[in-house]
Amino acid sequence: MNPRQFCRERGYTSAIALTYSFDPLFFERVVLSDLWYGGTGDIVVVGDQHQISEATTRCIGQIRDLGKRYHLTSANCPTFHPKVIIRLGQQGAAVWLGSGNLTHGGWGGNEELAIAWKIDAKDPAAAPAIQGLISQVMEYSVGSMAKETIGRLIDHEWFTAGGDPVARQSPLMITNPGRPLADDLLDRWNGRRFTHMRVFTGSTDEGGRFIHWCHNRFGIEHCTVALSVCVKITCTN
């Protein structure tokens, strides 16, 4: 899924973008323009605190729209790595999930993977799915201003009709601050068994320890791993 095409689709008035690396000049000249074309005016970007600090310092004096047309905040954790765009409107939501950051490389310079799907507001599962995702984002947001802004972006009747966001679980999972992914997976798939698993990642350990762990915990028998580079993986039961 081309991220520019995703951002230019009309019908969504607000957006929340999660990224590791952030290029404010590329964002304002390309990403922001695409979102405006798609009718999105309320925008929040949540990025890695070190990457945000370095990027804004490097581009100081050239940034024009920060604080005027979009809000930028850093995540309250040592490293923040998700690449997700959530767009919301009266008809529902659209979610883009990929490997590309909000940079020129992430949006065309590199070979990246991405998928996107739409959630209709009339679908009973729409509100719980997005509520759970937004509540996870809120855990990482720094400062009351960022949380208030995100709260304004999700002020849609179909969204609030779903009940308490904190009590909902989204099919898309973002790890919690200070909690390992393994614990989240154990909670999510408690008591379940699987035979096949597909993993898309930029890197993995040579010994395949994560795959071995999934085999022991969930019964995985066959695993396909898609990597950005070729490495040798040896995993024995």
One Martini backbone bead per residue (centre of mass of N, CA, C, O) as a GRO file, in nm:
protein
  237
    1MET     BB    1   0.091   0.040   0.027
    2ASN     BB    2   0.068   0.359  -0.055
    3PRO     BB    3   0.096   0.632   0.151
    4ARG     BB    4  -0.004   0.857  -0.039
    5GLN     BB    5  -0.269   0.727  -0.117
    6PHE     BB    6  -0.379   0.702   0.169
    7CYS     BB    7  -0.371   1.019   0.240
    8ARG     BB    8  -0.562   1.107  -0.022
    9GLU     BB    9  -0.800   0.997   0.094
   10ARG     BB   10  -1.124   1.060   0.147
   11GLY     BB   11  -1.307   1.113   0.477
   12TYR     BB   12  -1.071   1.233   0.672
   13THR     BB   13  -1.004   1.470   0.942
   14SER     BB   14  -0.801   1.280   1.103
   15ALA     BB   15  -0.460   1.218   1.251
   16ILE     BB   16  -0.230   0.946   1.346
   17ALA     BB   17   0.129   0.935   1.375
   18LEU     BB   18   0.376   0.677   1.373
   19THR     BB   19   0.735   0.703   1.459
   20TYR     BB   20   1.073   0.713   1.451
   21SER     BB   21   1.155   0.868   1.219
   22PHE     BB   22   1.198   1.234   1.141
   23ASP     BB   23   1.107   1.460   0.867
   24PRO     BB   24   0.992   1.776   0.862
   25LEU     BB   25   1.030   1.857   0.563
   26PHE     BB   26   0.898   1.616   0.430
   27PHE     BB   27   0.633   1.630   0.580
   28GLU     BB   28   0.544   1.921   0.488
   29ARG     BB   29   0.582   1.870   0.166
   30VAL     BB   30   0.420   1.580   0.155
   31VAL     BB   31   0.239   1.456   0.377
   32LEU     BB   32   0.069   1.706   0.444
   33SER     BB   33  -0.038   1.749   0.157
   34ASP     BB   34  -0.187   1.478   0.135
   35LEU     BB   35  -0.377   1.519   0.377
   36TRP     BB   36  -0.512   1.774   0.274
   37TYR     BB   37  -0.624   1.648   0.015
   38GLY     BB   38  -0.795   1.438   0.208
   39GLY     BB   39  -0.916   1.638   0.451
   40THR     BB   40  -0.682   1.665   0.667
   41GLY     BB   41  -0.635   1.883   0.965
   42ASP     BB   42  -0.594   1.687   1.212
   43ILE     BB   43  -0.258   1.644   1.351
   44VAL     BB   44  -0.058   1.371   1.490
   45VAL     BB   45   0.281   1.320   1.604
   46VAL     BB   46   0.459   1.021   1.703
   47GLY     BB   47   0.791   0.994   1.839
   48ASP     BB   48   1.106   0.960   1.889
   49GLN     BB   49   1.281   1.149   2.106
   50HIS     BB   50   1.564   1.153   1.964
   51GLN     BB   51   1.469   1.200   1.671
   52ILE     BB   52   1.310   1.461   1.719
   53SER     BB   53   1.538   1.633   1.837
   54GLU     BB   54   1.738   1.610   1.598
   55ALA     BB   55   1.550   1.711   1.367
   56THR     BB   56   1.465   1.992   1.483
   57THR     BB   57   1.753   2.100   1.514
   58ARG     BB   58   1.845   2.070   1.214
   59CYS     BB   59   1.563   2.239   1.105
   60ILE     BB   60   1.590   2.501   1.216
   61GLY     BB   61   1.408   2.763   1.041
   62GLN     BB   62   1.231   2.556   0.830
   63ILE     BB   63   0.990   2.530   1.003
   64ARG     BB   64   0.632   2.611   0.954
   65ASP     BB   65   0.375   2.405   1.073
   66LEU     BB   66   0.443   2.378   1.356
   67GLY     BB   67   0.157   2.427   1.562
   68LYS     BB   68  -0.057   2.486   1.317
   69ARG     BB   69  -0.106   2.190   1.140
   70TYR     BB   70   0.062   2.033   1.366
   71HIS     BB   71   0.141   1.781   1.609
   72LEU     BB   72   0.437   1.725   1.816
   73THR     BB   73   0.552   1.419   1.976
   74SER     BB   74   0.702   1.234   2.227
   75ALA     BB   75   0.783   0.940   2.357
   76ASN     BB   76   0.771   0.766   2.686
   77CYS     BB   77   1.054   0.622   2.573
   78PRO     BB   78   1.354   0.512   2.468
   79THR     BB   79   1.197   0.343   2.229
   80PHE     BB   80   1.019   0.424   1.917
   81HIS     BB   81   0.894   0.198   1.637
   82PRO     BB   82   0.636   0.259   1.507
   83LYS     BB   83   0.435   0.237   1.182
   84VAL     BB   84   0.154   0.449   1.193
   85ILE     BB   85  -0.175   0.525   1.044
   86ILE     BB   86  -0.456   0.719   1.164
   87ARG     BB   87  -0.780   0.761   1.026
   88LEU     BB   88  -1.058   0.994   1.084
   89GLY     BB   89  -1.426   0.980   1.066
   90GLN     BB   90  -1.764   0.957   1.026
   91GLN     BB   91  -1.733   0.665   0.862
   92GLY     BB   92  -1.446   0.612   1.012
   93ALA     BB   93  -1.152   0.416   0.939
   94ALA     BB   94  -0.789   0.422   0.874
   95VAL     BB   95  -0.514   0.182   0.837
   96TRP     BB   96  -0.156   0.206   0.853
   97LEU     BB   97   0.097  -0.056   0.805
   98GLY     BB   98   0.459  -0.038   0.843
   99SER     BB   99   0.824   0.021   0.778
  100GLY     BB  100   0.791   0.328   0.735
  101ASN     BB  101   0.893   0.630   0.781
  102LEU     BB  102   0.882   0.994   0.812
  103THR     BB  103   1.048   0.970   0.522
  104HIS     BB  104   1.191   0.943   0.225
  105GLY     BB  105   1.277   0.648   0.258
  106GLY     BB  106   0.997   0.541   0.375
  107TRP     BB  107   0.845   0.681   0.094
  108GLY     BB  108   1.071   0.541  -0.149
  109GLY     BB  109   1.387   0.496  -0.105
  110ASN     BB  110   1.289   0.233   0.004
  111GLU     BB  111   1.216  -0.100   0.087
  112GLU     BB  112   0.877  -0.147   0.170
  113LEU     BB  113   0.618  -0.241   0.395
  114ALA     BB  114   0.248  -0.259   0.350
  115ILE     BB  115  -0.076  -0.198   0.510
  116ALA     BB  116  -0.439  -0.155   0.451
  117TRP     BB  117  -0.748  -0.048   0.623
  118LYS     BB  118  -1.100  -0.042   0.665
  119ILE     BB  119  -1.347   0.112   0.897
  120ASP     BB  120  -1.669   0.088   0.958
  121ALA     BB  121  -1.896   0.254   1.158
  122LYS     BB  122  -2.123   0.020   1.131
  123ASP     BB  123  -1.935  -0.159   1.265
  124PRO     BB  124  -1.931  -0.304   1.576
  125ALA     BB  125  -1.598  -0.333   1.571
  126ALA     BB  126  -1.482  -0.048   1.526
  127ALA     BB  127  -1.456   0.094   1.801
  128PRO     BB  128  -1.290  -0.118   1.961
  129ALA     BB  129  -1.045  -0.125   1.771
  130ILE     BB  130  -0.967   0.184   1.793
  131GLN     BB  131  -0.970   0.223   2.096
  132GLY     BB  132  -0.739   0.030   2.165
  133LEU     BB  133  -0.525   0.180   1.996
  134ILE     BB  134  -0.546   0.464   2.125
  135SER     BB  135  -0.482   0.379   2.417
  136GLN     BB  136  -0.190   0.296   2.347
  137VAL     BB  137  -0.094   0.573   2.249
  138MET     BB  138  -0.153   0.732   2.514
  139GLU     BB  139   0.076   0.592   2.683
  140TYR     BB  140   0.308   0.754   2.501
  141SER     BB  141   0.217   1.030   2.553
  142VAL     BB  142   0.334   1.358   2.592
  143GLY     BB  143   0.145   1.532   2.764
  144SER     BB  144  -0.157   1.701   2.776
  145MET     BB  145  -0.175   1.821   2.490
  146ALA     BB  146  -0.160   1.557   2.329
  147LYS     BB  147  -0.407   1.421   2.463
  148GLU     BB  148  -0.612   1.643   2.391
  149THR     BB  149  -0.576   1.623   2.087
  150ILE     BB  150  -0.654   1.327   2.055
  151GLY     BB  151  -0.935   1.360   2.184
  152ARG     BB  152  -1.040   1.544   1.952
  153LEU     BB  153  -0.997   1.350   1.706
  154ILE     BB  154  -1.208   1.120   1.847
  155ASP     BB  155  -1.481   1.303   1.812
  156HIS     BB  156  -1.699   1.054   1.748
  157GLU     BB  157  -1.990   0.894   1.763
  158TRP     BB  158  -1.895   0.601   1.686
  159PHE     BB  159  -1.661   0.594   1.892
  160THR     BB  160  -1.806   0.668   2.172
  161ALA     BB  161  -2.022   0.426   2.153
  162GLY     BB  162  -1.811   0.192   2.257
  163GLY     BB  163  -1.697   0.322   2.513
  164ASP     BB  164  -1.431   0.229   2.690
  165PRO     BB  165  -1.114   0.236   2.564
  166VAL     BB  166  -0.952   0.076   2.785
  167ALA     BB  167  -1.147  -0.191   2.763
  168ARG     BB  168  -1.027  -0.232   2.484
  169GLN     BB  169  -0.937  -0.447   2.200
  170SER     BB  170  -0.700  -0.462   1.959
  171PRO     BB  171  -0.572  -0.628   1.684
  172LEU     BB  172  -0.367  -0.401   1.719
  173MET     BB  173  -0.040  -0.414   1.863
  174ILE     BB  174   0.113  -0.220   2.120
  175THR     BB  175   0.351  -0.187   2.314
  176ASN     BB  176   0.424  -0.137   2.636
  177PRO     BB  177   0.560   0.045   2.865
  178GLY     BB  178   0.792  -0.165   3.022
  179ARG     BB  179   0.689  -0.411   2.828
  180PRO     BB  180   0.714  -0.700   2.695
  181LEU     BB  181   0.606  -0.868   2.421
  182ALA     BB  182   0.573  -1.150   2.543
  183ASP     BB  183   0.351  -1.073   2.751
  184ASP     BB  184   0.141  -0.978   2.544
  185LEU     BB  185   0.118  -1.248   2.391
  186LEU     BB  186   0.029  -1.419   2.632
  187ASP     BB  187  -0.232  -1.260   2.683
  188ARG     BB  188  -0.361  -1.275   2.395
  189TRP     BB  189  -0.283  -1.615   2.362
  190ASN     BB  190  -0.416  -1.758   2.588
  191GLY     BB  191  -0.444  -2.107   2.521
  192ARG     BB  192  -0.332  -2.100   2.237
  193ARG     BB  193  -0.298  -2.262   1.909
  194PHE     BB  194  -0.043  -2.306   1.652
  195THR     BB  195   0.116  -2.382   1.323
  196HIS     BB  196   0.144  -2.089   1.190
  197MET     BB  197   0.400  -1.836   1.087
  198ARG     BB  198   0.445  -1.482   1.018
  199VAL     BB  199   0.743  -1.277   0.957
  200PHE     BB  200   0.812  -0.920   0.961
  201THR     BB  201   1.154  -0.799   0.928
  202GLY     BB  202   1.470  -0.641   0.960
  203SER     BB  203   1.543  -0.842   1.206
  204THR     BB  204   1.731  -1.121   1.358
  205ASP     BB  205   1.820  -1.388   1.518
  206GLU     BB  206   2.028  -1.648   1.437
  207GLY     BB  207   1.889  -1.872   1.640
  208GLY     BB  208   1.571  -1.838   1.662
  209ARG     BB  209   1.439  -1.773   1.952
  210PHE     BB  210   1.156  -1.670   1.887
  211ILE     BB  211   1.058  -1.921   1.741
  212HIS     BB  212   1.107  -2.115   1.973
  213TRP     BB  213   0.917  -1.975   2.171
  214CYS     BB  214   0.657  -2.013   1.996
  215HIS     BB  215   0.667  -2.317   2.000
  216ASN     BB  216   0.646  -2.358   2.311
  217ARG     BB  217   0.383  -2.171   2.358
  218PHE     BB  218   0.201  -2.228   2.058
  219GLY     BB  219   0.298  -2.466   1.847
  220ILE     BB  220   0.485  -2.397   1.628
  221GLU     BB  221   0.582  -2.552   1.303
  222HIS     BB  222   0.559  -2.305   1.093
  223CYS     BB  223   0.801  -2.060   0.955
  224THR     BB  224   0.791  -1.732   0.806
  225VAL     BB  225   1.064  -1.513   0.706
  226ALA     BB  226   1.086  -1.162   0.645
  227LEU     BB  227   1.370  -0.992   0.510
  228SER     BB  228   1.595  -0.736   0.422
  229VAL     BB  229   1.807  -0.963   0.482
  230CYS     BB  230   2.029  -1.219   0.458
  231VAL     BB  231   2.011  -1.495   0.686
  232LYS     BB  232   2.107  -1.726   0.922
  233ILE     BB  233   1.879  -1.980   1.045
  234THR     BB  234   1.883  -2.166   1.356
  235CYS     BB  235   1.627  -2.416   1.449
  236THR     BB  236   1.565  -2.621   1.730
  237ASN     BB  237   1.360  -2.840   1.927
   0.00000   0.00000   0.00000
